[in-house]
Amino acid sequence: MTAQLRPNGTLRHLITLEGLSRDTLERLLERSQGFVRPLGTPPPLSHSLAGRTVANLFTEPSTRTRVSFELAAKRLGAHVVNLEVQLSSRVKGESMLDTVYTLQALYVDAMVIRDAEAGVPDSVAANVAPHVSVLSAGEAHVSHPTQGLLDALTIRQRKNRLEGLSIAIVGDIRHSRVARSDYHAFRTLGCTDLRIVAPPALMPAPDEFAGCSRHTTLKTGLKDADVVMMLRIQKERMGQADLPDADRYFAKFGLTPERLAGARPDAIVMHPQPMNRGIEIASDVADGPQSVIRDQVRNGVAVRMAVLEEALTGAASPGAAGAA
Ligand code: NCD
C-alpha cells in the first residue's frame, strides 16, 4: 500500500481511512467544519488552489460524490476536468495508467478516482509523479474515505462526539464500501458500541469489522441507538440469486417510524444515498425530523474541500489561505 502521508504528516493521497491516526482524522474534520456554512448563505470561497487542476475519473456512476468533488475544487479556485472514463479511453482499451499519464502530462495535480475494481486507486498512487495526489471517491466494496469523514462530521455536529455513542449501521454491509470506511472512522474517533445489523446473507466475513456487535434483527440492533445509518442494497455487486425480494426485505429490515422508536428518542437517521425508498427506508423516516441525510450531502463538499486543500498544498492548516 502506497504511503498516504508526507514526511511532515500531511495527507498526500487519500485511499483508505484504515491506519490513519485519530489526530489526522480530527484535523481533517476540524478543517472541514470551517468550510460549512448555513444553507441559504454563500458557500466559502478561497484561492488556495488557484492554478491547480483536479481531474475526476469516474468509471462508476455517481451524482453526489462527483458533483461535490467538483464544487469543492472550484470553490478553492482550482480548474476541474471530468472524465467519463467508460465512454472514452477504457472502451478503446487504454489502461487506467495510460489515462493517468496523459492527465499528468496535461498538468493535472490531483486525480479523484471512482472504480469498481479493488486496488485501482492504490495502483495509480504508486505510479504518479511526486507532485500528484490521488483521492479515492469509492473503490469497489472496499473503501470510500471521504464518505467516512463526512459521516463522522455529521455525527459530531449533532452529538458533539463519537465516544460513548451507540451507532448502528444497517443493511447490505457485505457489499458496502461506505460501511467499511465508516467503521474505520467511527472506531478511530472513539466509538466503542458499533453495531452491524443485516440479514445473514448480507453480513460481512467473520474476520471483518472486528470489535463490532452483529445483529440480525432491527429490534436488537437499534435498541437505544444514538445513530442509525441505513445502507442501500448494492444490487450491482450481487448475483441475481443473492438479490433479496424488496417487499420481504422492507418487512424485516426497512426503517419505519415504529422501528425507529426502538432507538433513542433523539437518535439521528443517516443514509449515504442513493436511497431505495420503501426498500431499506420509509419515506416518512427519510424526510422526517430525525433525518440528517441532507446534512450529509452538505458536509460532503466541506470534507472534500478540506481533503483537496491539504493534499494539494501540503499544509495541515493553510490558515490565511482558508475560506473567506
Ligand atoms: C455510495 C457509493 O457509491 O458508495 N454513494 C455515495 O457515494 N454517497 C453508496 C451507494 O452507492 O449505495
Boltz pocket constraint, residues with backbone or C-beta under 6 A from the ligand:
constraints:
  - pocket:
      binder: B
      contacts: [[A, 61], [A, 64], [A, 65], [A, 137], [A, 138], [A, 144], [A, 147], [A, 177], [A, 178], [A, 231], [A, 232], [A, 234], [A, 272], [A, 273], [A, 274]]
      max_distance: 6.0
